[in-house]
Amino acid sequence: MNDSTSFLPMQRLSIFMPSRLSDDEIKLLFYARKDIFNSLIDSLSHEEKGSIPQHHLIVGQRGMGKSTLLKRLDVALRTAPLNAQFIPFSFPEEQYNIDRLSKFWLNSLDALADTLQTEGQEEKATQLDEQIADLSRLKNEQELSQKAYDLLQNTTQELGRRPVFLLDNLNLIFERLAQIEQSKLRKLITVPDAPIFIGASADLLNGDYTAPFYDAFQVHYLYKLTFFQALDLVQHLAEITNHPDFKNQLTQNLPRLETLHALTGGNVRTVVMLFALVSRGFSADVFQDLEALIDQMTPLYKARFEELAPQAQVVIDAVALNWDPCNLEILRERTSLENSQLSIQLDRLGKAGWTVKLGKRKAAFYEISERFFNIWYLLRRASRRQRRDLIWLSRFLQAWFTKPELQDHAKEFARIVNEKKKIYDLSYGLALELDPNNTDAKEGLMVLLRDKLNKSAEAKQLFKELETVHRESFPVVFSALHEAVFAAYDQNWGQAREFWKQALAQEEELQQADKLQNWHIAAAVTVHLGYGDNLMALFQKTGRDRVMRPLYEAIVALKMDSEEYLATQVAAEVREVALAIFQFMKAYNQPSTNS
């Protein structure tokens, strides 16, 4: 961007109301959902005159970019070459007055008048407003509905442009229509040259998209942004808002940004708000950045929560404060509501995009769908202990993301050890030949001898050398972890427990970024040797199940041999890292194969 007029002022970063942006501003800002936008434009471009239309449904939780995507489509459909063939109908995000088909068609005529006015066709817009006023005087519902639809069809045919309805909260609109009216609408939109519907819904999983009404819809899911997608969006925002120096800040704070991404759920709206916050500079601590972001979200989240009915508030309170996904039994205990009442509320909340169901139908767990709302609610309402849990989690995640190669290295390490152990042995030998003081190579060789080559005596000898010769570069915590593993191999849990307690007591070194893998290996071997329950009990007794929660949950999953446990019973903010640790530990415990 060379022209300063191409930059977007920070105050125009529309977070909640993309409809207020000009066409040029929305084209500049729109970025995160270009793939789906291009797919939808391509589908529209292939609609031939007189065709039975392909309708589309965009599904994603609040803040994932649905409204901005619909606004960008609106702009595209009013721009050449698509404006010669189509005319967009844009609606308010919430249409609370729709309870019958006639009101839907009247709202549609208002949307058409708005588009005509936006395009500068004032006379046609005024004429249409007068016709709408005349129709509104009709008392017969069936007559009003038919005449309103006829007026819509006649007007767009005169314009020579096919209607494209851009409808937010599509599922809520049509749920308010009686079944017979839904059938009428379905019939109207599945005939040749019918209007094209592009709808959006916050209902991620609970909507019945197998119902007949949705047969004609192709469903597109707006998934949470990966960290690299979020990073790409942040860099784009820095570019369009003229923050050329922000890229240097990003490079220096990538682990912190990835931690914030993990805690905010990959939500597009939250990423935009995060950029607006950190573009002025990162705080001294990652938790301070999180609290500042929460402060910005408070008016929105508070107002949204207060809009809920009292019983729905009780259910959301219970689900959010539990943090981990919860089943009906937990909710019944926390809310004092019966299963029938809970089922009704959870169904409504799911359809409105508040909650999401995990797991199998008869063993379902529920969690808050917008994860940053859950974090916000925890910090606003939670106990001192839960607040402390979040602080510890933010520190654990920052340590994990400080060494991004850990995540890829985990699987690669296990693969090499298991499949190429002789070559791995030689590589360590070569490393030591080149540098006898390479403590990492010596430690790696010691682990290899102990865990994969069944050479316990050689491993202990090398360990003693590390303890005596390289004590300064071999911290107490990792010495204790290795001692614990050796004791477990000797089937002496009493001694292993004391060394584990010694390691867990090292407060400053619990989350040392470059040595996290030592914890994973020690835990994997301890579980493999049959001491999983003992280890979990020790973590709980010392409180380290909270301080190092992703590791603890991975140990639980490894003991159960259940990835499903992490997917359905562990908080989303913990789940991803815990899953990576679990997969590493499980692979590490696999029997070696000779090369």
C-alpha positions as CSV (number, residue, x, y, z in Angstrom):
1,M,0.0,0.0,0.0
2,N,1.6,3.2,-1.1
3,D,-1.3,5.6,-1.0
4,S,-2.2,6.8,2.5
5,T,-5.9,6.9,1.4
6,S,-5.7,3.1,1.3
7,F,-5.3,2.9,5.0
8,L,-8.1,2.2,7.4
9,P,-8.3,4.3,10.6
10,M,-8.2,2.1,13.8
11,Q,-11.7,3.4,14.8
12,R,-13.1,1.9,11.6
13,L,-12.1,-1.6,12.5
14,S,-15.7,-2.7,12.8
15,I,-16.0,-5.5,15.3
16,F,-19.8,-5.7,16.0
17,M,-21.4,-3.8,13.1
18,P,-19.9,-4.5,9.7
19,S,-23.0,-2.9,8.2
20,R,-21.7,0.5,9.1
21,L,-18.7,0.2,6.9
22,S,-18.5,1.7,3.4
23,D,-18.0,-0.6,0.4
24,D,-14.3,0.3,0.1
25,E,-13.8,-0.2,3.8
26,I,-15.4,-3.7,3.8
27,K,-13.3,-4.7,0.8
28,L,-10.2,-3.6,2.6
29,L,-11.0,-5.2,6.0
30,F,-12.5,-8.5,4.7
31,Y,-9.7,-11.1,4.8
32,A,-10.2,-14.1,7.0
33,R,-13.0,-15.9,5.1
34,K,-11.8,-15.3,1.5
35,D,-11.9,-19.0,0.6
36,I,-15.6,-19.4,1.4
37,F,-16.4,-16.0,-0.2
38,N,-14.7,-17.1,-3.5
39,S,-16.5,-20.4,-3.4
40,L,-19.9,-18.7,-3.0
41,I,-19.1,-16.1,-5.7
42,D,-18.1,-19.0,-8.0
43,S,-21.4,-20.8,-7.3
44,L,-23.4,-17.7,-8.0
45,S,-21.5,-17.1,-11.3
46,H,-22.6,-20.5,-12.5
47,E,-26.3,-19.9,-11.8
48,E,-27.9,-19.8,-15.2
49,K,-31.1,-17.9,-16.0
50,G,-34.1,-20.1,-15.1
51,S,-32.1,-22.6,-13.0
52,I,-33.3,-24.2,-9.8
53,P,-31.0,-22.3,-7.4
54,Q,-28.3,-23.8,-5.2
55,H,-28.9,-22.3,-1.8
56,H,-26.1,-21.9,0.9
57,L,-25.9,-22.1,4.6
58,I,-22.9,-20.7,6.5
59,V,-22.5,-22.2,10.0
60,G,-20.3,-20.8,12.7
61,Q,-20.4,-19.6,16.2
62,R,-20.7,-15.9,17.1
63,G,-17.8,-13.8,16.1
64,M,-16.5,-16.2,13.4
65,G,-17.1,-13.7,10.5
66,K,-20.6,-14.6,9.3
67,S,-22.0,-11.1,9.2
68,T,-18.9,-9.6,7.6
69,L,-19.0,-12.4,5.0
70,L,-22.6,-11.5,4.2
71,K,-21.7,-7.8,4.0
72,R,-18.8,-8.6,1.6
73,L,-21.2,-10.6,-0.6
74,D,-23.6,-7.7,-0.6
75,V,-20.9,-5.4,-1.9
76,A,-19.9,-7.9,-4.6
77,L,-23.4,-8.3,-5.8
78,R,-23.8,-4.6,-6.2
79,T,-20.6,-4.4,-8.2
80,A,-19.9,-5.3,-11.9
81,P,-20.1,-7.8,-13.3
82,L,-22.4,-9.5,-10.8
83,N,-24.8,-6.5,-10.5
84,A,-26.0,-7.1,-14.0
85,Q,-27.4,-10.5,-13.0
86,F,-28.2,-10.3,-9.3
87,I,-29.6,-7.9,-6.7
88,P,-28.8,-8.5,-3.0
89,F,-31.3,-8.3,-0.2
90,S,-29.5,-7.5,3.1
91,F,-31.4,-7.8,6.4
92,P,-30.8,-6.8,10.0
93,E,-28.9,-9.4,12.0
94,E,-31.9,-10.0,14.2
95,Q,-35.4,-10.0,12.7
96,Y,-37.5,-10.4,15.8
97,N,-40.8,-9.5,14.1
98,I,-41.0,-12.5,11.8
99,D,-43.7,-14.9,13.0
100,R,-45.4,-15.5,9.7
101,L,-44.5,-15.6,6.0
102,S,-46.2,-12.3,5.1
103,K,-43.8,-10.4,7.5
104,F,-40.8,-12.1,5.9
105,W,-41.9,-10.9,2.5
106,L,-42.6,-7.4,3.7
107,N,-39.1,-7.3,5.4
108,S,-37.7,-8.5,2.0
109,L,-39.4,-5.7,0.2
110,D,-37.9,-3.2,2.7
111,A,-34.5,-4.8,2.0
112,L,-35.0,-4.4,-1.7
113,A,-35.9,-0.7,-1.2
114,D,-32.7,-0.2,0.8
115,T,-30.6,-1.8,-1.9
116,L,-32.2,0.4,-4.6
117,Q,-31.5,3.5,-2.4
118,T,-27.9,2.5,-1.8
119,E,-27.5,2.1,-5.6
120,G,-28.9,5.6,-6.1
121,Q,-32.2,4.5,-7.5
122,E,-34.2,6.9,-5.2
123,E,-37.3,7.1,-7.4
124,K,-37.7,3.3,-7.5
125,A,-37.0,3.0,-3.8
126,T,-39.7,5.6,-3.0
127,Q,-42.2,4.0,-5.3
128,L,-41.6,0.6,-3.6
129,D,-42.0,2.1,-0.1
130,E,-45.4,3.4,-1.1
131,Q,-46.4,0.0,-2.5
132,I,-45.2,-1.6,0.8
133,A,-47.4,0.8,2.8
134,D,-50.4,-0.1,0.7
135,L,-49.8,-3.8,1.2
136,S,-49.5,-3.4,4.9
137,R,-53.1,-2.4,5.1
138,L,-54.3,-5.8,4.0
139,K,-55.8,-7.9,6.8
140,N,-56.0,-11.3,5.2
141,E,-52.8,-13.1,5.9
142,Q,-52.8,-15.4,2.9
143,E,-53.6,-12.5,0.5
144,L,-50.9,-10.3,2.0
145,S,-48.3,-13.0,1.8
146,Q,-49.0,-13.8,-1.9
147,K,-49.2,-10.1,-3.0
148,A,-46.0,-9.2,-1.2
149,Y,-44.2,-12.1,-2.9
150,D,-45.7,-11.2,-6.3
151,L,-44.5,-7.5,-5.8
152,L,-41.0,-8.8,-5.0
153,Q,-40.9,-11.0,-8.1
154,N,-42.4,-8.4,-10.4
155,T,-40.0,-5.7,-9.3
156,T,-36.9,-7.8,-9.6
157,Q,-38.0,-9.1,-13.0
158,E,-38.4,-5.5,-14.2
159,L,-34.9,-4.8,-13.0
160,G,-33.7,-7.9,-14.8
161,R,-31.8,-9.1,-11.7
162,R,-32.3,-12.3,-9.7
163,P,-32.8,-11.8,-5.9
164,V,-30.1,-13.1,-3.6
165,F,-31.2,-13.1,0.0
166,L,-28.4,-12.6,2.6
167,L,-29.9,-13.8,5.8
168,D,-28.2,-13.8,9.2
169,N,-29.6,-16.2,11.9
170,L,-31.5,-18.2,9.2
171,N,-32.4,-21.0,11.5
172,L,-34.0,-18.7,14.1
173,I,-36.1,-17.0,11.4
174,F,-37.6,-20.1,10.0
175,E,-38.1,-21.8,13.3
176,R,-40.7,-19.0,14.0
177,L,-42.6,-20.0,10.9
178,A,-45.4,-22.6,11.2
179,Q,-44.6,-25.9,9.6
180,I,-47.1,-25.3,6.8
181,E,-45.5,-21.9,6.0
182,Q,-42.0,-23.5,6.0
183,S,-43.3,-26.0,3.4
184,K,-44.7,-23.1,1.3
185,L,-41.4,-21.3,1.4
186,R,-39.4,-24.4,0.6
187,K,-41.6,-24.9,-2.5
188,L,-41.2,-21.2,-3.6
189,I,-37.4,-21.4,-3.4
190,T,-36.9,-24.7,-5.2
191,V,-38.5,-23.8,-8.5
192,P,-36.8,-22.5,-11.7
193,D,-35.6,-18.9,-11.4
194,A,-36.4,-18.7,-7.7
195,P,-34.6,-16.3,-5.4
196,I,-31.2,-17.6,-4.1
197,F,-30.8,-17.9,-0.3
198,I,-27.5,-17.5,1.4
199,G,-28.1,-17.8,5.1
200,A,-25.9,-17.9,8.2
201,S,-26.5,-19.6,11.5
202,A,-24.7,-19.7,14.9
203,D,-25.9,-23.2,15.5
204,L,-22.8,-25.4,15.1
205,L,-24.0,-28.9,15.6
206,N,-27.4,-29.0,17.1
207,G,-29.4,-27.8,14.1
208,D,-31.4,-30.4,12.2
209,Y,-29.9,-29.7,8.8
210,T,-31.3,-33.0,7.6
211,A,-34.8,-31.6,7.8
212,P,-36.6,-31.2,4.4
213,F,-36.2,-27.4,4.4
214,Y,-32.4,-27.7,4.3
215,D,-32.3,-30.2,1.4
216,A,-31.6,-27.5,-1.1
217,F,-28.8,-25.9,1.0
218,Q,-25.1,-26.5,0.7
219,V,-23.5,-26.1,4.1
220,H,-20.3,-24.2,4.7
221,Y,-18.6,-24.3,8.1
222,L,-16.6,-21.4,9.5
223,Y,-14.2,-23.1,11.8
224,K,-12.0,-21.4,14.3
225,L,-8.9,-19.8,12.9
226,T,-5.7,-21.7,13.3
227,F,-2.8,-19.8,14.9
228,F,-1.2,-19.2,11.6
229,Q,-4.5,-18.0,10.1
230,A,-4.9,-15.6,13.1
231,L,-1.3,-14.5,12.7
232,D,-1.9,-13.8,9.0
233,L,-5.0,-11.8,9.8
234,V,-3.2,-9.7,12.4
235,Q,-0.4,-8.9,9.9
236,H,-3.1,-7.9,7.4
237,L,-4.7,-5.6,9.9
238,A,-1.3,-4.1,10.7
239,E,-0.8,-3.4,7.0
240,I,-4.2,-1.8,6.3
241,T,-4.1,0.3,9.5
242,N,-0.5,1.6,8.7
243,H,1.4,-0.1,11.5
244,P,4.6,-1.0,9.7
245,D,6.6,-1.5,12.9
246,F,4.1,-4.0,14.4
247,K,5.7,-6.9,12.6
248,N,8.8,-6.6,14.7
249,Q,6.7,-6.7,17.9
250,L,5.0,-9.8,16.6
251,T,8.3,-11.6,16.0
252,Q,9.4,-10.9,19.5
253,N,6.0,-11.9,21.1
254,L,4.9,-15.0,19.0
255,P,4.6,-17.3,22.1
256,R,2.5,-14.8,23.9
257,L,0.3,-14.2,20.8
258,E,-0.1,-18.0,20.4
259,T,-1.1,-18.3,24.1
260,L,-3.7,-15.6,23.7
261,H,-5.0,-17.3,20.6
262,A,-5.4,-20.6,22.5
263,L,-7.3,-18.8,25.3
264,T,-9.6,-16.8,23.0
265,G,-10.7,-19.7,20.8
266,G,-9.6,-18.6,17.3
267,N,-12.5,-16.3,17.0
268,V,-12.2,-13.7,14.2
269,R,-13.9,-10.9,16.1
270,T,-11.6,-11.5,19.1
271,V,-8.5,-11.6,16.9
272,V,-9.5,-8.1,15.6
273,M,-10.0,-6.8,19.1
274,L,-6.7,-8.4,20.2
275,F,-4.9,-6.6,17.3
276,A,-6.5,-3.3,18.4
277,L,-5.2,-3.9,21.9
278,V,-1.7,-5.2,21.3
279,S,-1.0,-2.8,18.4
280,R,-0.4,-0.2,21.1
281,G,2.2,-2.6,22.7
282,F,2.1,-5.8,24.7
283,S,1.7,-5.8,28.5
284,A,4.4,-6.9,30.9
285,D,2.6,-10.3,31.4
286,V,0.4,-12.4,29.1
287,F,-2.3,-12.5,31.7
288,Q,-2.5,-8.7,31.7
289,D,-3.1,-8.8,28.0
290,L,-5.9,-11.3,28.6
291,E,-7.5,-9.2,31.2
292,A,-7.4,-6.1,29.0
293,L,-9.1,-8.0,26.2
294,I,-11.7,-9.2,28.7
295,D,-12.4,-5.7,29.8
296,Q,-13.1,-4.7,26.2
297,M,-15.5,-7.5,25.8
298,T,-17.5,-6.9,29.0
299,P,-20.2,-4.6,27.7
300,L,-21.1,-7.0,24.8
301,Y,-20.9,-10.2,26.8
302,K,-22.8,-8.7,29.8
303,A,-25.6,-7.4,27.6
304,R,-25.9,-10.7,25.7
305,F,-26.1,-12.7,28.9
306,E,-28.7,-10.5,30.4
307,E,-30.9,-11.0,27.3
308,L,-31.3,-14.6,28.2
309,A,-34.3,-15.9,30.1
310,P,-33.7,-16.5,33.8
311,Q,-33.6,-20.3,33.5
312,A,-31.3,-20.2,30.5
313,Q,-29.0,-17.9,32.6
314,V,-28.9,-20.5,35.3
315,V,-27.8,-23.2,32.8
316,I,-25.2,-21.0,31.1
317,D,-23.8,-20.1,34.5
318,A,-23.4,-23.8,35.4
319,V,-21.8,-24.8,32.1
320,A,-19.4,-21.8,32.1
321,L,-18.3,-22.2,35.7
322,N,-17.7,-25.9,35.3
323,W,-15.3,-24.9,32.4
324,D,-14.8,-28.5,31.4
325,P,-17.6,-30.0,29.4
326,C,-20.4,-31.2,31.6
327,N,-23.1,-33.8,31.3
328,L,-26.8,-33.7,32.4
329,E,-25.8,-35.3,35.8
330,I,-23.4,-32.5,36.6
331,L,-25.9,-29.8,35.4
332,R,-28.7,-31.3,37.4
333,E,-26.6,-31.1,40.5
334,R,-25.4,-27.5,39.8
335,T,-28.8,-26.1,38.7
336,S,-31.3,-28.2,40.7
337,L,-33.3,-28.5,37.4
338,E,-34.7,-31.8,36.2
339,N,-33.4,-33.5,33.1
340,S,-36.5,-32.6,31.1
341,Q,-36.0,-28.9,31.9
342,L,-32.3,-29.1,31.1
343,S,-32.9,-30.8,27.8
344,I,-35.3,-28.0,26.7
345,Q,-32.9,-25.3,27.7
346,L,-29.8,-27.0,26.2
347,D,-31.7,-27.5,22.9
348,R,-32.7,-23.8,22.8
349,L,-29.2,-22.6,23.8
350,G,-27.6,-24.9,21.2
351,K,-29.8,-23.5,18.4
352,A,-29.0,-20.0,19.5
353,G,-25.3,-20.7,19.3
354,W,-24.6,-20.6,23.1
355,T,-23.6,-24.2,23.7
356,V,-22.3,-27.1,21.7
357,K,-22.8,-30.8,22.3
358,L,-19.8,-33.2,22.4
359,G,-19.6,-36.9,22.4
360,K,-22.2,-39.6,21.8
361,R,-25.9,-38.8,22.1
362,K,-26.6,-40.9,25.2
363,A,-23.3,-39.8,26.8
364,A,-23.3,-36.2,25.6
365,F,-21.3,-33.4,27.2
366,Y,-21.9,-29.7,26.8
367,E,-19.6,-26.7,26.7
368,I,-19.9,-23.0,25.9
369,S,-19.4,-22.6,22.1
370,E,-17.8,-19.2,22.2
371,R,-14.7,-20.1,24.2
372,F,-13.7,-16.5,25.1
373,F,-17.1,-15.9,26.6
374,N,-16.3,-18.9,28.9
375,I,-13.0,-17.3,29.9
376,W,-14.7,-13.9,30.4
377,Y,-17.3,-15.5,32.6
378,L,-14.8,-17.5,34.7
379,L,-12.8,-14.3,35.4
380,R,-15.9,-12.4,36.3
381,R,-17.6,-15.0,38.4
382,A,-15.2,-17.7,39.3
383,S,-13.5,-18.5,42.6
384,R,-10.0,-17.4,43.4
385,R,-8.9,-21.0,42.7
386,Q,-10.3,-20.9,39.1
387,R,-8.7,-17.6,38.5
388,R,-5.4,-19.0,39.6
389,D,-6.0,-22.0,37.3
390,L,-6.2,-19.6,34.3
391,I,-3.0,-17.8,35.3
392,W,-1.2,-21.1,35.5
393,L,-2.6,-22.3,32.2
394,S,-1.5,-19.1,30.5
395,R,2.0,-19.6,31.8
396,F,2.1,-23.3,30.8
397,L,0.8,-22.4,27.3
398,Q,3.4,-19.6,26.9
399,A,6.2,-22.1,27.9
400,W,4.8,-24.6,25.4
401,F,4.6,-22.1,22.6
402,T,8.0,-20.6,23.4
403,K,9.4,-23.8,21.8
404,P,7.1,-24.4,18.8
405,E,9.4,-27.1,17.5
406,L,8.4,-29.2,20.6
407,Q,5.1,-29.9,19.0
408,D,6.5,-31.3,15.7
409,H,9.6,-32.7,17.4
410,A,7.4,-34.8,19.7
411,K,6.1,-37.2,17.0
412,E,9.4,-37.1,15.1
413,F,11.4,-38.0,18.3
414,A,9.2,-41.0,19.0
415,R,9.3,-42.1,15.4
416,I,13.1,-42.0,15.1
417,V,13.6,-43.7,18.5
418,N,11.1,-46.5,17.7
419,E,12.0,-47.1,14.0
420,K,15.6,-46.2,13.8
421,K,17.1,-46.9,17.2
422,K,20.5,-48.0,15.9
423,I,20.9,-45.0,13.7
424,Y,19.7,-42.8,16.5
425,D,22.3,-44.5,18.8
426,L,25.0,-43.7,16.2
427,S,23.9,-40.1,15.8
428,Y,24.2,-39.5,19.5
429,G,27.6,-41.1,19.4
430,L,28.7,-38.8,16.6
431,A,27.4,-35.8,18.4
432,L,29.4,-36.7,21.5
433,E,32.5,-37.3,19.4
434,L,32.2,-33.8,18.0
435,D,31.4,-32.2,21.4
436,P,32.0,-34.2,24.6
437,N,30.4,-31.4,26.6
438,N,27.1,-31.7,24.7
439,T,24.8,-32.4,27.6
440,D,21.7,-32.6,25.5
441,A,23.2,-35.4,23.4
442,K,24.4,-37.2,26.5
443,E,20.9,-36.9,28.1
444,G,19.3,-38.1,24.9
445,L,21.6,-41.1,24.7
446,M,21.0,-41.9,28.4
447,V,17.2,-41.9,27.8
448,L,17.7,-44.0,24.7
449,L,19.8,-46.6,26.6
450,R,17.3,-46.7,29.4
451,D,13.9,-46.7,27.6
452,K,14.6,-48.3,24.2
453,L,17.7,-50.4,24.3
454,N,17.2,-52.0,27.7
455,K,20.8,-51.0,28.8
456,S,20.0,-49.8,32.3
457,A,23.6,-50.1,33.7
458,E,25.0,-48.0,30.8
459,A,22.2,-45.5,31.2
460,K,22.8,-45.1,35.0
461,Q,26.5,-44.6,34.4
462,L,25.9,-41.9,31.9
463,F,23.3,-40.3,34.2
464,K,25.8,-40.2,37.1
465,E,28.3,-38.5,34.8
466,L,25.7,-35.9,33.9
467,E,25.0,-35.3,37.6
468,T,28.6,-34.9,38.6
469,V,30.4,-33.4,35.6
470,H,27.6,-31.3,34.1
471,R,25.7,-30.3,37.3
472,E,25.5,-26.6,36.4
473,S,23.7,-27.3,33.1
474,F,21.6,-30.2,34.6
475,P,19.0,-28.7,36.9
476,V,17.7,-30.4,40.0
477,V,14.2,-30.9,38.6
478,F,15.4,-33.0,35.6
479,S,17.8,-35.0,37.8
480,A,14.9,-35.8,40.0
481,L,12.7,-36.8,37.0
482,H,15.4,-39.2,35.8
483,E,15.9,-40.7,39.3
484,A,12.1,-41.2,39.5
485,V,12.1,-43.2,36.2
486,F,15.1,-45.3,37.3
487,A,13.3,-46.1,40.5
488,A,10.1,-47.0,38.6
489,Y,12.1,-49.4,36.5
490,D,13.4,-50.9,39.7
491,Q,9.7,-51.4,40.8
492,N,10.3,-49.1,43.7
493,W,7.3,-46.7,43.7
494,G,8.1,-45.4,47.2
495,Q,11.5,-44.1,46.0
496,A,10.0,-43.0,42.6
497,R,7.3,-41.0,44.5
498,E,9.9,-39.1,46.5
499,F,11.8,-38.1,43.4
500,W,8.6,-37.1,41.7
501,K,7.7,-34.9,44.7
502,Q,11.2,-33.4,44.5
503,A,10.7,-32.5,40.8
504,L,7.2,-31.2,41.3
505,A,8.4,-28.9,44.2
506,Q,10.7,-27.0,41.9
507,E,8.3,-24.0,41.3
508,E,10.5,-22.0,39.0
509,E,11.4,-24.9,36.8
510,L,8.0,-26.5,36.4
511,Q,7.4,-24.8,33.0
512,Q,10.9,-24.3,31.7
513,A,10.3,-24.1,28.0
514,D,13.3,-26.0,26.6
515,K,12.9,-29.0,28.9
516,L,9.1,-29.7,28.8
517,Q,9.8,-32.9,27.0
518,N,11.6,-34.3,30.0
519,W,8.3,-34.2,31.9
520,H,6.5,-35.9,29.1
521,I,9.0,-38.7,28.8
522,A,9.1,-39.3,32.6
523,A,5.3,-39.3,32.8
524,A,5.0,-41.7,29.8
525,V,7.4,-44.2,31.2
526,T,5.9,-44.0,34.7
527,V,2.4,-44.8,33.3
528,H,3.8,-47.5,31.0
529,L,5.4,-49.2,34.1
530,G,2.0,-49.4,35.8
531,Y,2.2,-46.4,38.2
532,G,-0.3,-44.2,36.4
533,D,-2.8,-44.0,39.2
534,N,0.0,-43.3,41.7
535,L,1.3,-40.5,39.6
536,M,-2.1,-38.9,39.1
537,A,-2.8,-39.1,42.9
538,L,0.6,-37.4,43.5
539,F,-0.2,-34.6,41.0
540,Q,-3.5,-34.0,42.8
541,K,-2.0,-34.1,46.3
542,T,0.7,-31.5,45.4
543,G,-1.8,-29.3,43.4
544,R,0.3,-29.8,40.3
545,D,-2.8,-31.2,38.5
546,R,-3.8,-27.5,38.3
547,V,-0.4,-25.9,37.8
548,M,0.5,-28.3,34.9
549,R,-3.0,-29.1,33.8
550,P,-2.3,-30.0,30.1
551,L,0.3,-32.5,31.2
552,Y,-1.9,-33.9,34.0
553,E,-4.9,-34.4,31.6
554,A,-2.6,-36.1,29.1
555,I,-1.5,-38.5,31.8
556,V,-5.1,-39.2,32.7
557,A,-5.9,-39.9,29.0
558,L,-2.8,-42.1,28.6
559,K,-3.8,-44.1,31.7
560,M,-7.3,-44.5,30.2
561,D,-5.8,-44.9,26.6
562,S,-8.6,-42.5,25.6
563,E,-8.3,-39.6,23.2
564,E,-12.1,-39.4,23.5
565,Y,-11.6,-38.3,27.2
566,L,-9.7,-35.2,26.1
567,A,-12.2,-34.5,23.3
568,T,-15.3,-34.5,25.5
569,Q,-14.3,-33.9,29.1
570,V,-11.5,-31.4,29.1
571,A,-11.8,-27.7,28.6
572,A,-11.1,-26.6,25.0
573,E,-8.3,-24.2,26.2
574,V,-6.4,-27.2,27.7
575,R,-7.5,-29.8,25.2
576,E,-5.2,-29.0,22.2
577,V,-1.9,-29.0,24.1
578,A,-3.0,-31.9,26.2
579,L,-3.8,-33.9,23.1
580,A,-0.3,-33.1,21.6
581,I,1.4,-34.3,24.8
582,F,-0.8,-37.4,25.0
583,Q,0.0,-38.3,21.4
584,F,3.7,-37.9,22.1
585,M,3.6,-40.0,25.2
586,K,1.6,-42.8,23.6
587,A,4.0,-42.9,20.6
588,Y,6.9,-42.9,23.0
589,N,5.6,-45.9,24.8
590,Q,5.2,-48.0,21.6
591,P,7.5,-50.9,21.4
592,S,10.6,-50.3,19.3
593,T,11.1,-52.0,15.9
594,N,14.6,-53.0,14.7
595,S,15.9,-51.0,11.8
